[in-house]
Amino acid sequence: MKVKVLFLFIVINHVVHAQSRQLQFSFGSSKHGTGDIKGLSYKFDYTKYFKKKLSWQIGLGGDIHDGVTPLYFEYPAGNQIDGSYKYTTAGLQLGMDIRYSILKTDLHEIVLSAGGLVRYQTSSSSDVINILYSPITNLPYPVIVLENTTPQKTISVGATPKFGYNYTIKKKIAIGFLSGFQFDTNGDTILQFFLTLSRRF
């Protein structure tokens, strides 16, 4: 009898611990700044449950956003020119969150989380864009004058609250979504919406 009880304890303990960790890949859309710079975001996360509904998560992610200030004009000869100012902002970041599962069953999980991040970002966007037209310059085409008051490359720290849902399609495989909002000391804000794929073990 003692041998059976010990065997049952080992099996239950193995099952519990086998489901206490998770790897998750997230990919989706995001908006940088006031929402006019759209782009894509991705991240890889490792999660460890230290209680049934409490877990911590560490992850590495990135994003890329691009925008344009349209400018079209015509040379005296009649050829059409696209002189638009195009720019890209991209970042790479490391984050750590504390997660609470407000609902956690065999099939469904609803999670609230919050944490901090360290972000590296590079941007080709200028802080001020001035377009001078022909009446000012006496040139047959507009002139763009760019002003840069912030550095191209920055390292900042920030915070992010998130809300997510996971649905278990197999014993160890789950799909879901994750939405979040982040802000940092560089003054950047990013709104994100991900689709997620998780593997528990």
C-alpha positions as CSV (number, residue, x, y, z in Angstrom):
1,M,0.0,0.0,0.0
2,K,2.8,2.4,0.9
3,V,4.5,1.7,-2.4
4,K,1.3,2.5,-4.3
5,V,0.8,5.8,-2.4
6,L,4.5,6.8,-3.0
7,F,4.1,5.9,-6.7
8,L,0.9,8.0,-7.0
9,F,2.6,10.9,-5.2
10,I,5.5,10.8,-7.7
11,V,3.1,10.7,-10.7
12,I,1.0,13.7,-9.4
13,N,4.1,15.7,-8.5
14,H,5.6,15.0,-12.0
15,V,2.3,16.1,-13.7
16,V,2.1,19.3,-11.6
17,H,5.7,20.3,-12.2
18,A,5.5,19.3,-15.9
19,Q,2.7,21.9,-16.4
20,S,4.4,24.6,-14.3
21,R,6.5,26.1,-17.1
22,Q,5.6,27.6,-20.5
23,L,7.3,28.9,-23.6
24,Q,5.3,31.3,-25.6
25,F,5.7,33.0,-29.0
26,S,3.7,36.1,-29.7
27,F,3.3,38.0,-33.0
28,G,1.1,40.9,-33.9
29,S,0.4,44.5,-34.7
30,S,1.4,47.6,-32.8
31,K,1.1,51.3,-32.8
32,H,4.0,53.6,-31.8
33,G,3.5,57.1,-30.4
34,T,0.1,58.6,-30.8
35,G,-1.0,55.8,-33.0
36,D,0.0,57.2,-36.4
37,I,3.1,55.0,-36.7
38,K,1.9,51.4,-37.3
39,G,4.1,48.4,-37.3
40,L,4.7,44.8,-36.2
41,S,5.9,43.3,-32.9
42,Y,7.1,39.9,-31.7
43,K,8.3,38.3,-28.5
44,F,9.5,35.1,-26.9
45,D,8.6,34.5,-23.3
46,Y,9.5,31.9,-20.6
47,T,6.9,31.5,-17.8
48,K,7.3,29.8,-14.5
49,Y,4.3,29.2,-12.2
50,F,5.2,29.3,-8.5
51,K,1.6,29.0,-7.4
52,K,-1.5,27.8,-9.3
53,K,-2.5,31.3,-10.3
54,L,0.7,33.2,-9.8
55,S,3.7,33.2,-12.2
56,W,6.7,35.2,-13.3
57,Q,7.7,35.7,-16.9
58,I,10.9,36.8,-18.7
59,G,10.9,37.6,-22.4
60,L,12.8,39.1,-25.3
61,G,11.0,41.0,-28.0
62,G,11.2,43.5,-30.7
63,D,9.2,45.8,-33.0
64,I,9.5,47.8,-36.2
65,H,7.3,50.8,-37.2
66,D,7.4,53.0,-40.2
67,G,5.7,56.2,-41.3
68,V,5.7,58.7,-44.1
69,T,5.2,62.5,-44.6
70,P,3.8,62.7,-48.2
71,L,5.4,65.1,-50.6
72,Y,4.7,65.1,-54.3
73,F,5.7,67.7,-56.8
74,E,6.4,68.3,-60.5
75,Y,9.5,69.5,-62.2
76,P,9.1,72.2,-64.9
77,A,9.8,69.5,-67.5
78,G,6.6,67.8,-66.4
79,N,8.0,64.7,-64.6
80,Q,6.3,63.7,-61.4
81,I,8.5,63.3,-58.3
82,D,7.8,61.4,-55.0
83,G,9.8,63.4,-52.5
84,S,8.1,62.0,-49.4
85,Y,10.0,61.8,-46.2
86,K,10.0,58.2,-45.0
87,Y,11.2,57.0,-41.6
88,T,11.5,53.8,-39.5
89,T,11.7,53.2,-35.8
90,A,12.8,49.8,-34.4
91,G,13.4,48.5,-31.0
92,L,14.6,45.4,-29.0
93,Q,13.7,44.9,-25.4
94,L,14.0,42.6,-22.4
95,G,11.2,42.4,-20.0
96,M,10.1,40.7,-16.8
97,D,6.5,40.4,-15.5
98,I,4.5,39.2,-12.6
99,R,1.3,37.4,-13.8
100,Y,-2.0,36.6,-12.1
101,S,-4.4,34.2,-13.6
102,I,-7.9,35.4,-12.7
103,L,-9.3,32.3,-14.4
104,K,-7.4,29.1,-14.8
105,T,-9.0,25.8,-15.8
106,D,-7.8,22.8,-18.0
107,L,-9.0,24.7,-21.1
108,H,-9.1,28.4,-20.3
109,E,-6.8,30.9,-18.7
110,I,-7.3,34.7,-18.4
111,V,-4.2,36.5,-17.2
112,L,-3.4,40.0,-16.0
113,S,0.3,41.0,-15.8
114,A,2.5,43.9,-15.2
115,G,6.3,44.4,-15.2
116,G,9.3,46.4,-16.3
117,L,11.5,46.4,-19.3
118,V,14.8,47.7,-20.7
119,R,14.5,48.9,-24.3
120,Y,17.1,49.7,-27.0
121,Q,15.7,51.8,-29.9
122,T,17.0,53.3,-33.1
123,S,15.0,55.7,-35.2
124,S,15.5,57.6,-38.5
125,S,12.6,59.9,-37.6
126,S,13.4,63.7,-37.2
127,D,11.8,65.7,-34.4
128,V,10.8,68.7,-36.7
129,I,10.1,68.6,-40.4
130,N,9.9,71.9,-42.3
131,I,8.9,71.9,-46.0
132,L,9.8,75.1,-47.8
133,Y,8.0,75.7,-51.1
134,S,8.9,77.6,-54.3
135,P,7.5,81.0,-53.2
136,I,10.0,81.0,-50.3
137,T,13.1,79.4,-51.9
138,N,12.6,80.5,-55.6
139,L,13.5,76.9,-56.5
140,P,11.3,74.8,-58.8
141,Y,10.9,72.1,-56.1
142,P,10.2,72.0,-52.4
143,V,13.0,71.8,-49.9
144,I,12.8,69.7,-46.7
145,V,14.6,71.0,-43.6
146,L,15.0,68.4,-40.8
147,E,15.7,69.3,-37.1
148,N,17.0,66.6,-34.7
149,T,16.8,67.4,-31.1
150,T,16.9,63.8,-29.7
151,P,19.5,61.1,-30.3
152,Q,19.0,58.4,-33.0
153,K,19.9,55.6,-30.6
154,T,18.4,55.4,-27.0
155,I,18.3,53.0,-24.1
156,S,15.4,53.4,-21.7
157,V,13.5,51.6,-18.9
158,G,9.8,51.3,-18.8
159,A,6.7,49.5,-17.6
160,T,3.9,47.6,-19.2
161,P,0.5,46.2,-18.1
162,K,-1.0,43.3,-20.2
163,F,-4.1,41.3,-20.5
164,G,-4.2,37.9,-22.1
165,Y,-6.3,34.8,-22.8
166,N,-5.1,31.2,-23.6
167,Y,-7.1,28.3,-24.8
168,T,-5.7,24.8,-24.6
169,I,-6.2,22.9,-27.8
170,K,-4.1,19.9,-26.7
171,K,-2.7,19.0,-23.3
172,K,0.4,21.0,-23.6
173,I,-0.4,23.3,-26.5
174,A,-2.4,26.6,-26.2
175,I,-3.3,29.4,-28.5
176,G,-4.6,32.8,-27.5
177,F,-4.2,36.6,-27.6
178,L,-2.3,39.2,-25.6
179,S,-2.8,42.9,-25.5
180,G,-0.6,45.4,-23.8
181,F,0.5,49.0,-23.4
182,Q,4.0,50.2,-22.6
183,F,5.7,53.5,-21.9
184,D,9.3,54.3,-21.1
185,T,11.7,57.0,-19.9
186,N,12.5,58.0,-23.5
187,G,8.9,59.2,-23.9
188,D,7.9,56.4,-26.2
189,T,4.5,54.7,-25.9
190,I,3.5,51.5,-27.8
191,L,0.1,49.8,-28.0
192,Q,0.4,46.1,-28.9
193,F,-2.0,43.2,-29.8
194,F,-0.6,39.7,-30.3
195,L,-1.7,36.3,-31.3
196,T,0.1,33.7,-29.1
197,L,1.2,30.1,-29.3
198,S,2.3,28.4,-26.1
199,R,4.0,25.1,-25.2
200,R,3.7,23.9,-21.6
201,F,6.1,21.5,-20.0
